[in-house]
Amino acid sequence: MDNLPRLIFYASGIFIVSAAFTLFSSEFLKKVSDPTFVGTLFLLGFGLVYLNITFVTGRRFMRRLQGANPVPYIFALLVAIPPLVWVELYDAGLGNFKLTFMFTVILACGLGGLLGHRAGLKAQIKFRQNLQDFLDQDKD
């Protein structure tokens, strides 16, 4: 595989970013268990951050590949592991909302992988067109 070094770089990078976000935002996890609207907003915020990490890296990695590739789904798994392990190993103050948080992270990462895959396929087409335009420009 020509992209193996690139895959390892991206995978280690998003794993570290996900772990860093989980570590630095762990104090806010107890806000998720707030039964008011604030708890819902924090849960939604955590889901959107993990979705965005997965979406952006999946789309960016897929841009230079040719054809469909399961890499965004692997990235989704790597993004989901740190928060799920953190919540399971440490008392994050979630109480009864632990499964809700875990479900939200899994759903957000899966959706980010799916949307990143689709956007990556579109980015491949645009990348090839831009490359072809650039190469045709040099011929003139």
MODELLER restraints for C-alpha pairs under 7 A, 6 or more apart:
rsr = mdl.restraints
at = mdl.atoms
rsr.add(forms.Gaussian(group=physical.xy_distance, feature=features.Distance(at['CA:11:A'], at['CA:75:A']), mean=6.41, stdev=0.5))
rsr.add(forms.Gaussian(group=physical.xy_distance, feature=features.Distance(at['CA:14:A'], at['CA:79:A']), mean=6.42, stdev=0.5))
rsr.add(forms.Gaussian(group=physical.xy_distance, feature=features.Distance(at['CA:15:A'], at['CA:78:A']), mean=5.58, stdev=0.5))
rsr.add(forms.Gaussian(group=physical.xy_distance, feature=features.Distance(at['CA:15:A'], at['CA:79:A']), mean=5.69, stdev=0.5))
rsr.add(forms.Gaussian(group=physical.xy_distance, feature=features.Distance(at['CA:18:A'], at['CA:79:A']), mean=5.46, stdev=0.5))
rsr.add(forms.Gaussian(group=physical.xy_distance, feature=features.Distance(at['CA:18:A'], at['CA:82:A']), mean=6.46, stdev=0.5))
rsr.add(forms.Gaussian(group=physical.xy_distance, feature=features.Distance(at['CA:19:A'], at['CA:82:A']), mean=5.17, stdev=0.5))
rsr.add(forms.Gaussian(group=physical.xy_distance, feature=features.Distance(at['CA:22:A'], at['CA:82:A']), mean=6.84, stdev=0.5))
rsr.add(forms.Gaussian(group=physical.xy_distance, feature=features.Distance(at['CA:22:A'], at['CA:83:A']), mean=5.65, stdev=0.5))
rsr.add(forms.Gaussian(group=physical.xy_distance, feature=features.Distance(at['CA:26:A'], at['CA:92:A']), mean=6.82, stdev=0.5))
rsr.add(forms.Gaussian(group=physical.xy_distance, feature=features.Distance(at['CA:29:A'], at['CA:92:A']), mean=6.14, stdev=0.5))
rsr.add(forms.Gaussian(group=physical.xy_distance, feature=features.Distance(at['CA:29:A'], at['CA:93:A']), mean=6.68, stdev=0.5))
rsr.add(forms.Gaussian(group=physical.xy_distance, feature=features.Distance(at['CA:29:A'], at['CA:94:A']), mean=6.53, stdev=0.5))
rsr.add(forms.Gaussian(group=physical.xy_distance, feature=features.Distance(at['CA:30:A'], at['CA:92:A']), mean=6.34, stdev=0.5))
rsr.add(forms.Gaussian(group=physical.xy_distance, feature=features.Distance(at['CA:30:A'], at['CA:93:A']), mean=4.64, stdev=0.5))
rsr.add(forms.Gaussian(group=physical.xy_distance, feature=features.Distance(at['CA:30:A'], at['CA:94:A']), mean=5.29, stdev=0.5))
rsr.add(forms.Gaussian(group=physical.xy_distance, feature=features.Distance(at['CA:31:A'], at['CA:39:A']), mean=5.51, stdev=0.5))
rsr.add(forms.Gaussian(group=physical.xy_distance, feature=features.Distance(at['CA:31:A'], at['CA:42:A']), mean=6.57, stdev=0.5))
rsr.add(forms.Gaussian(group=physical.xy_distance, feature=features.Distance(at['CA:32:A'], at['CA:39:A']), mean=4.26, stdev=0.5))
rsr.add(forms.Gaussian(group=physical.xy_distance, feature=features.Distance(at['CA:32:A'], at['CA:40:A']), mean=6.62, stdev=0.5))
rsr.add(forms.Gaussian(group=physical.xy_distance, feature=features.Distance(at['CA:32:A'], at['CA:42:A']), mean=5.52, stdev=0.5))
rsr.add(forms.Gaussian(group=physical.xy_distance, feature=features.Distance(at['CA:32:A'], at['CA:43:A']), mean=5.44, stdev=0.5))
rsr.add(forms.Gaussian(group=physical.xy_distance, feature=features.Distance(at['CA:32:A'], at['CA:94:A']), mean=6.72, stdev=0.5))
rsr.add(forms.Gaussian(group=physical.xy_distance, feature=features.Distance(at['CA:33:A'], at['CA:39:A']), mean=5.77, stdev=0.5))
rsr.add(forms.Gaussian(group=physical.xy_distance, feature=features.Distance(at['CA:33:A'], at['CA:94:A']), mean=5.35, stdev=0.5))
rsr.add(forms.Gaussian(group=physical.xy_distance, feature=features.Distance(at['CA:33:A'], at['CA:95:A']), mean=6.92, stdev=0.5))
rsr.add(forms.Gaussian(group=physical.xy_distance, feature=features.Distance(at['CA:33:A'], at['CA:97:A']), mean=5.75, stdev=0.5))
rsr.add(forms.Gaussian(group=physical.xy_distance, feature=features.Distance(at['CA:43:A'], at['CA:101:A']), mean=6.89, stdev=0.5))
rsr.add(forms.Gaussian(group=physical.xy_distance, feature=features.Distance(at['CA:47:A'], at['CA:104:A']), mean=5.91, stdev=0.5))
rsr.add(forms.Gaussian(group=physical.xy_distance, feature=features.Distance(at['CA:47:A'], at['CA:105:A']), mean=5.63, stdev=0.5))
rsr.add(forms.Gaussian(group=physical.xy_distance, feature=features.Distance(at['CA:47:A'], at['CA:108:A']), mean=5.29, stdev=0.5))
rsr.add(forms.Gaussian(group=physical.xy_distance, feature=features.Distance(at['CA:48:A'], at['CA:108:A']), mean=6.80, stdev=0.5))
rsr.add(forms.Gaussian(group=physical.xy_distance, feature=features.Distance(at['CA:50:A'], at['CA:79:A']), mean=6.94, stdev=0.5))
rsr.add(forms.Gaussian(group=physical.xy_distance, feature=features.Distance(at['CA:50:A'], at['CA:105:A']), mean=6.81, stdev=0.5))
rsr.add(forms.Gaussian(group=physical.xy_distance, feature=features.Distance(at['CA:50:A'], at['CA:108:A']), mean=6.22, stdev=0.5))
rsr.add(forms.Gaussian(group=physical.xy_distance, feature=features.Distance(at['CA:50:A'], at['CA:109:A']), mean=5.96, stdev=0.5))
rsr.add(forms.Gaussian(group=physical.xy_distance, feature=features.Distance(at['CA:51:A'], at['CA:108:A']), mean=4.72, stdev=0.5))
rsr.add(forms.Gaussian(group=physical.xy_distance, feature=features.Distance(at['CA:51:A'], at['CA:109:A']), mean=5.05, stdev=0.5))
rsr.add(forms.Gaussian(group=physical.xy_distance, feature=features.Distance(at['CA:51:A'], at['CA:111:A']), mean=6.71, stdev=0.5))
rsr.add(forms.Gaussian(group=physical.xy_distance, feature=features.Distance(at['CA:51:A'], at['CA:112:A']), mean=4.50, stdev=0.5))
rsr.add(forms.Gaussian(group=physical.xy_distance, feature=features.Distance(at['CA:52:A'], at['CA:112:A']), mean=6.46, stdev=0.5))
rsr.add(forms.Gaussian(group=physical.xy_distance, feature=features.Distance(at['CA:54:A'], at['CA:75:A']), mean=6.23, stdev=0.5))
rsr.add(forms.Gaussian(group=physical.xy_distance, feature=features.Distance(at['CA:54:A'], at['CA:76:A']), mean=5.50, stdev=0.5))
rsr.add(forms.Gaussian(group=physical.xy_distance, feature=features.Distance(at['CA:54:A'], at['CA:79:A']), mean=6.75, stdev=0.5))
rsr.add(forms.Gaussian(group=physical.xy_distance, feature=features.Distance(at['CA:54:A'], at['CA:109:A']), mean=6.10, stdev=0.5))
rsr.add(forms.Gaussian(group=physical.xy_distance, feature=features.Distance(at['CA:54:A'], at['CA:112:A']), mean=5.04, stdev=0.5))
rsr.add(forms.Gaussian(group=physical.xy_distance, feature=features.Distance(at['CA:54:A'], at['CA:113:A']), mean=5.77, stdev=0.5))
rsr.add(forms.Gaussian(group=physical.xy_distance, feature=features.Distance(at['CA:54:A'], at['CA:116:A']), mean=6.95, stdev=0.5))
rsr.add(forms.Gaussian(group=physical.xy_distance, feature=features.Distance(at['CA:55:A'], at['CA:112:A']), mean=4.44, stdev=0.5))
rsr.add(forms.Gaussian(group=physical.xy_distance, feature=features.Distance(at['CA:55:A'], at['CA:113:A']), mean=5.81, stdev=0.5))
rsr.add(forms.Gaussian(group=physical.xy_distance, feature=features.Distance(at['CA:55:A'], at['CA:115:A']), mean=6.21, stdev=0.5))
rsr.add(forms.Gaussian(group=physical.xy_distance, feature=features.Distance(at['CA:55:A'], at['CA:116:A']), mean=4.20, stdev=0.5))
rsr.add(forms.Gaussian(group=physical.xy_distance, feature=features.Distance(at['CA:56:A'], at['CA:116:A']), mean=6.50, stdev=0.5))
rsr.add(forms.Gaussian(group=physical.xy_distance, feature=features.Distance(at['CA:58:A'], at['CA:71:A']), mean=6.92, stdev=0.5))
rsr.add(forms.Gaussian(group=physical.xy_distance, feature=features.Distance(at['CA:58:A'], at['CA:72:A']), mean=4.37, stdev=0.5))
rsr.add(forms.Gaussian(group=physical.xy_distance, feature=features.Distance(at['CA:58:A'], at['CA:75:A']), mean=6.81, stdev=0.5))
rsr.add(forms.Gaussian(group=physical.xy_distance, feature=features.Distance(at['CA:58:A'], at['CA:113:A']), mean=6.51, stdev=0.5))
rsr.add(forms.Gaussian(group=physical.xy_distance, feature=features.Distance(at['CA:58:A'], at['CA:116:A']), mean=4.81, stdev=0.5))
rsr.add(forms.Gaussian(group=physical.xy_distance, feature=features.Distance(at['CA:58:A'], at['CA:117:A']), mean=6.18, stdev=0.5))
rsr.add(forms.Gaussian(group=physical.xy_distance, feature=features.Distance(at['CA:58:A'], at['CA:120:A']), mean=6.73, stdev=0.5))
rsr.add(forms.Gaussian(group=physical.xy_distance, feature=features.Distance(at['CA:59:A'], at['CA:116:A']), mean=4.61, stdev=0.5))
rsr.add(forms.Gaussian(group=physical.xy_distance, feature=features.Distance(at['CA:59:A'], at['CA:117:A']), mean=6.13, stdev=0.5))
rsr.add(forms.Gaussian(group=physical.xy_distance, feature=features.Distance(at['CA:59:A'], at['CA:119:A']), mean=5.58, stdev=0.5))
rsr.add(forms.Gaussian(group=physical.xy_distance, feature=features.Distance(at['CA:59:A'], at['CA:120:A']), mean=4.04, stdev=0.5))
rsr.add(forms.Gaussian(group=physical.xy_distance, feature=features.Distance(at['CA:60:A'], at['CA:120:A']), mean=6.66, stdev=0.5))
rsr.add(forms.Gaussian(group=physical.xy_distance, feature=features.Distance(at['CA:62:A'], at['CA:120:A']), mean=4.72, stdev=0.5))
rsr.add(forms.Gaussian(group=physical.xy_distance, feature=features.Distance(at['CA:62:A'], at['CA:121:A']), mean=6.74, stdev=0.5))
rsr.add(forms.Gaussian(group=physical.xy_distance, feature=features.Distance(at['CA:62:A'], at['CA:124:A']), mean=6.87, stdev=0.5))
rsr.add(forms.Gaussian(group=physical.xy_distance, feature=features.Distance(at['CA:63:A'], at['CA:120:A']), mean=5.28, stdev=0.5))
rsr.add(forms.Gaussian(group=physical.xy_distance, feature=features.Distance(at['CA:63:A'], at['CA:121:A']), mean=6.93, stdev=0.5))
rsr.add(forms.Gaussian(group=physical.xy_distance, feature=features.Distance(at['CA:63:A'], at['CA:123:A']), mean=5.10, stdev=0.5))
rsr.add(forms.Gaussian(group=physical.xy_distance, feature=features.Distance(at['CA:63:A'], at['CA:124:A']), mean=4.49, stdev=0.5))
rsr.add(forms.Gaussian(group=physical.xy_distance, feature=features.Distance(at['CA:63:A'], at['CA:127:A']), mean=6.71, stdev=0.5))
rsr.add(forms.Gaussian(group=physical.xy_distance, feature=features.Distance(at['CA:64:A'], at['CA:124:A']), mean=6.21, stdev=0.5))
rsr.add(forms.Gaussian(group=physical.xy_distance, feature=features.Distance(at['CA:65:A'], at['CA:124:A']), mean=6.93, stdev=0.5))
rsr.add(forms.Gaussian(group=physical.xy_distance, feature=features.Distance(at['CA:68:A'], at['CA:121:A']), mean=6.87, stdev=0.5))
rsr.add(forms.Gaussian(group=physical.xy_distance, feature=features.Distance(at['CA:72:A'], at['CA:113:A']), mean=4.81, stdev=0.5))
rsr.add(forms.Gaussian(group=physical.xy_distance, feature=features.Distance(at['CA:72:A'], at['CA:116:A']), mean=6.31, stdev=0.5))
rsr.add(forms.Gaussian(group=physical.xy_distance, feature=features.Distance(at['CA:72:A'], at['CA:117:A']), mean=5.82, stdev=0.5))
rsr.add(forms.Gaussian(group=physical.xy_distance, feature=features.Distance(at['CA:73:A'], at['CA:110:A']), mean=6.98, stdev=0.5))
rsr.add(forms.Gaussian(group=physical.xy_distance, feature=features.Distance(at['CA:73:A'], at['CA:113:A']), mean=4.93, stdev=0.5))
rsr.add(forms.Gaussian(group=physical.xy_distance, feature=features.Distance(at['CA:76:A'], at['CA:109:A']), mean=4.89, stdev=0.5))
rsr.add(forms.Gaussian(group=physical.xy_distance, feature=features.Distance(at['CA:76:A'], at['CA:110:A']), mean=5.98, stdev=0.5))
rsr.add(forms.Gaussian(group=physical.xy_distance, feature=features.Distance(at['CA:76:A'], at['CA:112:A']), mean=6.98, stdev=0.5))
rsr.add(forms.Gaussian(group=physical.xy_distance, feature=features.Distance(at['CA:76:A'], at['CA:113:A']), mean=5.44, stdev=0.5))
rsr.add(forms.Gaussian(group=physical.xy_distance, feature=features.Distance(at['CA:79:A'], at['CA:109:A']), mean=6.92, stdev=0.5))
rsr.add(forms.Gaussian(group=physical.xy_distance, feature=features.Distance(at['CA:80:A'], at['CA:105:A']), mean=6.36, stdev=0.5))
rsr.add(forms.Gaussian(group=physical.xy_distance, feature=features.Distance(at['CA:80:A'], at['CA:106:A']), mean=6.31, stdev=0.5))
rsr.add(forms.Gaussian(group=physical.xy_distance, feature=features.Distance(at['CA:80:A'], at['CA:109:A']), mean=6.27, stdev=0.5))
rsr.add(forms.Gaussian(group=physical.xy_distance, feature=features.Distance(at['CA:84:A'], at['CA:102:A']), mean=6.14, stdev=0.5))
